[in-house]
Amino acid sequence: MLNRLRKHVGVHACGYGIACGVLASLLGLFTIAFVLALVESNTLAKSHQRLERAISSVTDEEEFLLHHLNKHLRPDCSDAALAQARQLVFATRFVRDIGFVDHQNRRICSAVAGILPEPAPLELPTLREIRNGVDQSIWFNFPLAMGPNHYKALIMQQGQFFVVVNQQSFSSLIRDVDVLGLQLADALPSRVYQSDRITPFWSTYFDEQTALKRPKQGFDWTIMSLVRTDYIPGTPWVIQSYLSGQDILLRQEPMFVLLLVTIMFSGLLITAFVTPVLARQKSIGARLRNLLKEGGIQCYYQPIVDLKSRHWIGCEVLMRIRDGDCIVAPQEALPEIVRQGLEWELDTYMLQHAMAELAQSMPITNGFKVAVNLMPKNISFHALANFLSPLLRALDRPDLQLGLEIVEHSYDDTVIHEIAALRKAGFAISVDDFGTGYSNLGRVKHLAPDVLKIDRTFVHEMEDHVLRSSLIPEIVSIGRAVGSQLVAEGIENELQAEQLQQLGVDYGQGYLFAKPLPLQAFVKAYMAQNTLLQDSTHT
């Protein structure tokens, strides 16, 4: 499954490479949006904090001053009382006036204006609450005149005293938020300020937020906006602001454009880098190790035939790689196997798999030779003996006679003693593709193989009577001299088979008899061939 997926990715590498670039760009875009939203969230929080500190300072000063007035000053508008009130005004940071009210809650005098010509009723307060056991009222945007100047004031009253704060001391901070309100208990806040950006939707949204115990602080994905609601501790004040996604981008436009260009360029680079990497996944080399682990390596079997009786006396095990619905030729995979150092894994897999399959499916025979090719790197007596001895004991099929094939040009003098040790341990040794290397009689005699396999190129040229095919008698002579059986590979027609038999070659293999077959097809053909030979013998 994994190899199918990797091959599919490799075949469609261009599309997946582009997709990776696009996804990386989208992820980068999301990251940019997140970072910009985080920056703006911090900016919004700082705006609230500045206003919160200002209002907290004003509120603390007002409450402290009102407590002092109610405790130490008589509200009788006397010169002494007004003078003392003026001294208190000068000693404060925010308060601009101190006023007195009568029992009907009408302004009668103040530290700045003195005694009013006539009592002036106070309007209904923006908020009235019992705070710390004291009846307290607050007015916001209350219009007042100070000489020729008019201004909006924040007024707080306790008892018969009120203090006045010029809102201009924090009006610039208010303009950085969208809503400033006064909230009593669970009631909706009375808004003393809202920006021009507040639409009916946002008015409803902020009202809903104040009804929650934990209002939203951060990005609200349902409306794609950054929102914030803060209550000023110890006061009835509530501050609310929002920034839509578009607002965030507009406020950070230069940075956004710069980062967007960077992300797009990065996406192109990722596409350019990933595409060739993915394209390599369609090559057999990229998936060979997993194919080996997942059973993608299959054993095919080609019969070795007695040229005289046409009896199947054995088989050669050949590797096939099933890659999805395709069969990969061994010559395509072998260079990658060597490059990745998988020779031992492949040889042991072929040996174990082939012998186990044949032991399970083949009928008991009088002796059936099984030839398995070995990689040159794996010609080691100790390694092979330690692997094969317990395997053959466990299979308990002595009629299946394992032979190890080595290619002529793959061995040298350094491994001859390893081959000799394997022969001594009972393993038949075959030299494959004989005639293509540079072995002389002395070297072959020293190796003393059980079988010499004549390379198919000699067989193919027999009918043309070219020089190469004329060497077959010499190869037969070498085989006879060292006591080796001879097997001719690549026999495709009866004429070749007859000529080889006449030259003294005992056995052959090739498409004339059968092509390499998967296990079940091979066993079926073997049994059919045996039945046919038995019938012909009886007749």
N, C-alpha and C positions, 0 to 999 in steps of 0.2 A: 504493500500500500504506500509506504513511504517512498519507495523508488518510483512508483507510478507518478506520485505527486511531484517528485524532483524532476522527472523526465518531462512532465507536462509543463512545469515552470520553465525548464530549459528551452523547450520548443517555443513557448510564448514569452521568451525573455524580454523582448522589446516592450510588449504590453505591460508586463509586470514591472519592468524597470520604470516605465512612465508612471505606473500606478504608485510605485514606491516614492518617486519624486513628488507626485501630487500629494500623497499622504504626508510626506515629510513637510511639504509646504503648508498643508492644512494644519498639521501639528504645530509648525512654527507660527502660523497665523494665530492659532488658538493660544499659544504661549504668549505671543505679543499682546493679544487682547487681554489675557489674564494679567500680564505684567502692567499694562497701561491701566487696567481697571484697579489693580492694587495700588498703583501710584495715585490715581484719582481718589481712591477710597481713603488713603492716608491724608490727601489734601482736604477731602471733605471732613474727615474726623478732626483735623487740626482747625478747620474753620469753626466747627461746633465747639471745640475745646476753647478757642479764643473767646467766642461769645459766651460760653458757659462760665469762664473765669470772670468776665466782665460783669455779667448779671449776678453771679454769686457775690462778687465784691460789693456791688451796689446794694444787693438785698441785705447782706450782712451789715453794711453801714447804716442802712435805713432802719433795720430792726433794732440795732444797738442804740441808735439815736432816739428812736421812739420810746424804747424802754427807759432811757435816761430822762427824757422829757416827762413822761407820765409819772416818773418816780420823784423828780426833783423840781419840776417847774409848775407854777400855777397858770392855767390857761385864762388869764384875766386881761390880756392885752395891755397891761400896764407898761410904762416906759422901761421899768426894770426888767420885766419879763421879755419884752421885745429886744432889749439890749443884750440880755443873756442869750436869746435865740440867735442874734446876729453873731455873737462870739462863737457859738457852736457851729454856725454855717461856715465861718472862716476856718474853723479847725477841721472841717471834713474835706474829703477828696472829691466826692461826687454831688453832694447835696447843695443845691443853689438857693433853697428857701425853706423856711419852717413856718407853718401856718397854724392858726387856731380855729376851732369850730365851736358853735354854741350847742346847746342841748337839742336844737332842731337840725343839727348837722349842716349848718350854714357857715361858710367861711366868713370870719369877722375881722381878722387881721393876719399879717405875716411879718417876718423879720425884714423883708425887703420892701414891701408895699406899705407897711404900717397898718393903721386902722382903716378899714374899707369904709367908704361913704355909706354903704348900706350892705347888710349881709347878702352873700351870694350863695345860693343853694348849690350843692354838689350834685352832679348827675349820678345816675345809677352806676356803681363801680363795674369795671370789667370782671372782677372776681371778688367775692366776699367769702371769707373762710374763718373758722376758728382755729387759730394757730398757737400752739403751746398754751392753750387756755385763754387766749386773747382774741377778741373780735378784730379782724384785720380786713381792710379793703384796699384794692389796688385799681388804679386807673392808668391806662396806657393811651398815648396819643391825646392827652388832655391839653386843649389849647390854653395857653397862658400868655400874658403880655408882661414884658419887663421894660418899662419905659416905652420907647417907640418900637421896640423889637417884640415880635411874636414868635413863639416856639412851641413845639410839642413836648409835653412833660410826662414823666413817669411819677405818679403820686402814690404814696402808701400812707394809710391812716390807721392809727390805733388810738382808741379813746377820743379825746378832744384835740389831738395833735395830728398834723400831717406833714410829711416832708416831700420836697419837690426835687426831682432830678431831671436835668436837661437830657433828653434822649440822644442828642447829638454826640454825647460822649461815647456811645457805642452804636450809633446808626450805621457807620461804615461796616461794622461787624455784622449787623443784621442783614445788610445787602448781600452778604456771602452765603446766606441760607435761603430756603424757600418758604418756610413756615415758622413763625414764633407764636406760641400760644400759651394760655394759662388754663390748666386743667384741675378741676376739683373732683376728687375721688374718681368714680368710674364714668363721670359725665364726659361728653365730647369736649375737647378744649375750645376755649374762646380764642379765636385767632386775632392777635393784635397786629400781626403783620403777615402778608403773604406776597410772594413775588408775582410778577406778571406772567410767569410761566405756568402758574397753577391753573390747569384746566379742570372741568368738572370731574374727569376721570381721576386726576391726581388728588383732587379734593376728597373724593370718596375713598380713594386708596389710603390716604394718610389718616382719615377718620377711622378706617378699619384697623390700621396699625396701632393707634392709640388705645383701641379696645383690647389689644392682646397683652398678655402679661410679659411676653418677650417679643417686642417688635423686631422686624427684620433689620439686620445690620450687615449689609454687604450686597452682593449681586443677586438680584431676584430673576432667575431664569425664566419665570413665567411671563415677565414683561420686558425681559432683556434690558434691565436698568439697574443702576447702582442706587440703593436707597439707604437712608439712615434716619433713625428716630432716637433722640437722646433726651432723657429727663435730667434736669439739673438737680442733683441731690440736695435735699433739705428745702426745696422750693417747689412751687406749683408750675414752674416753667417747663415747656417742652419745645424742643427744636427738631425740625424735620427738613430733609433735603433729598433731592434726587438728581441723578445724571443718567440720561438715556445712553444707549450704546453709541448713537450718533453724536451726542454731546461729548462723550469721552474721546471719540476719534477726532472731532473738530478741535478740542482743547489740546490734543497731542498730535496734531496733523503733521508737523515736520518730522517728529520722531517716528510716527507711524509710517510715513512714506519711506523714510530711510530704511527702517527695519523690514518693510514689505519688499523693497527692492532686494535687500540682502537675502531674505527668505526665498524669493523667487530664484535668485541666482544659485542659492544653495540647493534648491530643488532640482535645478538643471544639472548641477554637479553630481548630486546623488543619483540621478537617472543615468548620467554618463558612467558613473562608477559601478552601479549595481547591475546594469544591463549585461555587460560582459561576464560578470560574476555569475549571474543567473544563467546566461547562455551556456556556461561550462557545465551546468547540471544535466544538459542533454547528452553530454559525452559519457561514454561507458566508464571512463576513469573516475568521474566524480561520484558514481554510484556503485562502483565495483565492490567495495567493502560491505555495503549494506546488502547487495545482491548475494554475496557469499553467505552472509548471516541469515538471510531470509529465504534461503533455498532457491535462489534464482539460478544457481549453477546446477545443471542437469547432466546425468550420465547417459550417453548413447552408446550402443554396442554394435560393432561390425564383426561379422563372423570371420574366423580364420578356417579355411577349407582345405581338406586333403584333396590335392588336384587329381589324384587317381580315382578315389572312391566318391569324391564330392561330399564326404561326411564333414559336418561342422565339428571340428575338434577343439575349438576355443573361440575367443573373441578378443578384440582390442577395445578397451574403454576409451571413449573420446568425450571431450568436454564440449558442452553446448551451454550458452548463457541465454536464458529466457529473460528478455527485458520487455515486460508487458506482453504485447501480442507478437513481438519480434524475437527472432533467434539471432543472436550476435555471433559472427564467425570467430573462432578461436584466435586467428591471426590478428584480429583487431584488438582483442582483449589482452593477449599475452604481453605486449610491451608495457601496458599499464600495470599488469600484475607484477612484473619485475620492477617497474619504477616505484611502486608503492610497497614493495617488500612483502607481497602476499604469497610468495611461492610455497612456503610451508603450509599455510592455511589451505591453499588450493589443493596441494597434493594429498594432504591428510583427509580433506573432505572427499576427494575423488576416491581414494582408497577405501575409506570407511563406507561411503555411500554405495559404491559399486558392489563391494563384497557383501554388504548387508542386503542390498536389493536382490542380487543373484542368489544368495543363500535362502532367501525367503521364497523366491518365485521359481527358480530353476528346479527341475526334477533331479533326483539322484542320478549321477552319471558314472561311467567307468573311469572318468578322468576328463576334466574340462579345463583348458588353460585360459587364464584371465590375465591379459597383458595390460598394465597401467603405466603410462608415461610418467617419468619423474623429471622435475626441473633440475638442471645441473647443480644448483646450489644445495639441493637436498640429498645429494648422494653421500650419505653418512651412515655407516653401519650402526653405530650406537643409537642414533636418533630414530632410524627406521625400525630397528629391531625392537626397541622399547615401545614403539607405537604399534607395530604389526603383530608381535607375538601375542599379547593379550587379546587383540582383536580377533585373530584367527582361532584362538582357543575358545573364545566366547561363541563364535559362529558355529564351530563344530561341523564343518563341511570339508573334510580332507579331499573330497573329489574335486573341489574347486581349487585348482593349482595356480596360485598367484605368481605371476612373473613381472619383473620390473624392467621397463624399457628405458634406455638412455639413448640420446641422439649421438651419432658418431662424432660430430664436431664439438660436442659439449663436454667431453671428458678429456683429461690429460693424464700424465704420469702420476700426478699427485693424488688422484682418486682411484687408481687401479687397485691399491691395497684395500680400499673401502669396498669396491665391487667384489674383490676376492673374498672378503669376510662375509658379504651377503650371500654369495654362492655357497660358501661353506656352511652357512646357517640354513640352507635349503631353499633359498629363493632363486628361481630361474632368472637369468639375465639375458635380455635381448638388446642388440644394438640396432637402433632404428635408423632409417635413411642411410643405410650402409652404401658406400660408394661415393657419397657427396663430400666426404672428408679426405683426410690424407693418411689413413691408416695403412701400414704395410703389413706384410705377413707376420713379421716378428712381433709387432705390437699387438696384432689380433691374437696371436698365439699366447702372448703373455696375459692378455685379458681373458682368453678362453670363454667366450660367451656361449650360452646354450642355443641362442638363435641369432642368425643374421637376417635382417629384413632388407631386401633389395628395394631401393628407392623407386617410386613410381615413375620418375623421369626416364629411367632405363627401360621400363616396360612400355611406356607410351611410344618410344621411338623404335620398337622392335620391327614393326611392319614396314618402316622406311629403310631399314638396314643401314642406319647411320652409324658412325664410329662409336657413339656412346653406347648403343645397344650391343655392340660387339664385345663390350667389356663384361657382359653377364657371365659368359663361361669362366672368365678369370675370377669373378666373385664366387662362383660355384666351387671353383678349385680351392679358393681360400677357405671357404666353409668346410669343405671336405677335409682339408688339411688340419683344421683345428677341432674337428668333430662337432661342428655346429649344424643345427637344422637350418634350412633356408625357407624364408617366406617372402614371396613377391607381392608388393603392394600395388594397388591401382589397376588391377586386371579388369578390363571392360568388355572383352569379347572372347569367344571360344578359341580363336586363332592364337591369341596371346597365351591363353591357358595351355593349349596343346604344345606350343613352342617351348614354354617354360618347363613343362613336364619332360619334354624330350631333352632339354639342357640339364636335367637333373635337379630341378627345383621341386621340393616335396609339397609345399603348402602355398596358398595364395589368399589374398583378400582383395575385394574391389566390388564395383557396382555390378559386375557379372553375376555375383552370388547374392549380394544384398547391400544396400546402402546402410549407413549407420542408422540404427533404429532405437526408439525409446524402449524401455524395459519390456512392457507388456507385448508390444509388437514383436520384439526380438524373441521372447519366450514362445510366442505363438508360432512364429516362423520356424524356430528351432524344432518344435515338436512336429510341425507339419513336414519338415524336411526329414526328420527321423522316420516318420510314418511312411513317407514316400520311398525312402531307401529300403525299409523293411519289406514293403510290398514288392518292390522290384527284385529283391533278393529271393523272395518266396516264389516268384514267377520264373 
